[in-house]
Amino acid sequence: MGKLKKSNESLVRLIEELKILSYEKKARIWKDVAKRLSKPSRNWAEVNVSRIARHAKKKETILVPGKLLGAGNIDIPLTVAAFRSSDSAKKKIEKAGGKAITIQELMQANPKGSNIRIMG
């Protein structure tokens, strides 16, 4: 694979960390997320809180390989990890009793990537 053509250094670092963790822990989920984040940002997933509320179960961990947006409402406690989250989305998730975290925080908390649902 060639050199990654991204100007955001933290994104490039995250993609490399995802690939390394995928190899070390034999967790294909991290390689999949790295592949999705390697695409142009205009092709990233943009998931609204309402969509997560419709499809997620209580206490589930959701991973958005892109942007988490605040349209809609949520009333179930979830852990939602995304590369970028709007302030309104974070507030709505925390108000429902959940946590809005970064992908790096999710990688540290769950390096094997078990019981994570990718949305987007």
C-alpha positions as CSV (number, residue, x, y, z in Angstrom):
1,M,0.0,0.0,0.0
2,G,1.3,3.4,-0.9
3,K,1.8,6.5,1.3
4,L,-1.4,7.8,2.8
5,K,-2.3,11.2,1.2
6,K,-3.9,12.9,4.2
7,S,-2.9,16.3,5.6
8,N,-4.4,15.8,9.1
9,E,-1.5,14.3,11.1
10,S,-3.7,13.1,13.9
11,L,-5.9,11.2,11.3
12,V,-2.8,9.6,9.7
13,R,-1.5,8.6,13.2
14,L,-4.9,7.1,14.1
15,I,-5.0,5.1,10.8
16,E,-1.6,3.7,11.5
17,E,-2.5,2.8,15.1
18,L,-5.6,1.1,13.9
19,K,-3.6,-1.0,11.5
20,I,-1.0,-1.9,14.1
21,L,-3.7,-2.9,16.7
22,S,-5.5,-4.9,14.1
23,Y,-2.4,-6.9,13.4
24,E,-1.3,-7.3,17.1
25,K,-4.7,-8.3,18.4
26,K,-5.9,-10.1,15.3
27,A,-9.0,-7.9,15.3
28,R,-10.2,-7.3,11.8
29,I,-12.6,-4.5,12.9
30,W,-9.7,-2.1,13.4
31,K,-8.4,-2.7,9.9
32,D,-11.9,-2.2,8.5
33,V,-12.2,1.2,10.3
34,A,-8.7,2.2,9.1
35,K,-9.7,1.4,5.5
36,R,-12.9,3.5,5.9
37,L,-11.0,6.5,7.4
38,S,-8.4,6.3,4.6
39,K,-11.1,7.3,2.0
40,P,-11.7,10.9,1.2
41,S,-13.6,12.6,4.1
42,R,-16.5,13.5,1.7
43,N,-17.2,9.7,1.6
44,W,-17.1,9.2,5.4
45,A,-20.2,8.1,7.3
46,E,-22.3,10.9,8.7
47,V,-24.6,9.4,11.3
48,N,-27.3,11.2,13.2
49,V,-28.2,10.5,16.8
50,S,-31.7,9.5,15.7
51,R,-30.4,6.8,13.4
52,I,-28.3,5.3,16.3
53,A,-31.4,5.5,18.6
54,R,-33.5,3.5,16.0
55,H,-31.0,0.7,15.4
56,A,-29.0,0.3,18.6
57,K,-29.8,-1.7,21.7
58,K,-29.4,-0.6,25.3
59,K,-25.8,-0.5,26.6
60,E,-24.4,-1.3,23.2
61,T,-21.1,0.1,21.8
62,I,-21.4,1.9,18.5
63,L,-18.5,3.0,16.3
64,V,-19.0,5.7,13.6
65,P,-16.0,5.8,11.2
66,G,-16.6,9.4,10.4
67,K,-18.9,12.1,11.8
68,L,-21.5,11.9,14.5
69,L,-24.2,14.5,14.1
70,G,-26.8,15.7,16.6
71,A,-30.1,15.6,14.6
72,G,-32.8,13.7,16.4
73,N,-33.2,12.4,19.9
74,I,-31.9,9.5,21.9
75,D,-33.1,8.0,25.1
76,I,-31.1,4.8,25.6
77,P,-27.7,4.7,27.3
78,L,-25.0,3.9,24.7
79,T,-21.3,4.3,24.2
80,V,-20.7,6.0,20.9
81,A,-17.2,6.4,19.4
82,A,-16.5,8.6,16.4
83,F,-13.6,10.4,14.7
84,R,-15.5,13.7,15.0
85,S,-18.7,14.5,17.0
86,S,-20.8,17.6,17.1
87,D,-21.3,19.2,20.5
88,S,-25.1,18.7,20.3
89,A,-24.6,14.9,19.6
90,K,-22.3,14.6,22.6
91,K,-24.8,16.4,24.9
92,K,-27.7,14.3,23.8
93,I,-25.8,11.0,24.3
94,E,-24.6,12.1,27.7
95,K,-28.1,13.3,28.7
96,A,-29.4,9.8,27.9
97,G,-26.9,8.3,30.2
98,G,-24.3,7.2,27.6
99,K,-20.8,8.2,26.7
100,A,-19.5,9.9,23.6
101,I,-15.8,9.0,23.1
102,T,-13.1,9.1,20.4
103,I,-12.0,6.1,18.4
104,Q,-8.6,6.2,20.3
105,E,-10.4,5.9,23.6
106,L,-12.4,2.9,22.3
107,M,-9.2,1.3,21.1
108,Q,-7.7,1.6,24.6
109,A,-10.8,0.3,26.3
110,N,-11.5,-2.6,23.9
111,P,-8.3,-3.5,22.0
112,K,-9.8,-6.8,20.7
113,G,-12.8,-4.9,19.3
114,S,-15.4,-7.3,20.6
115,N,-19.0,-6.4,20.9
116,I,-18.7,-3.3,18.8
117,R,-21.2,-2.4,16.0
118,I,-20.0,-0.2,13.1
119,M,-22.7,2.3,11.9
120,G,-22.2,4.2,8.7
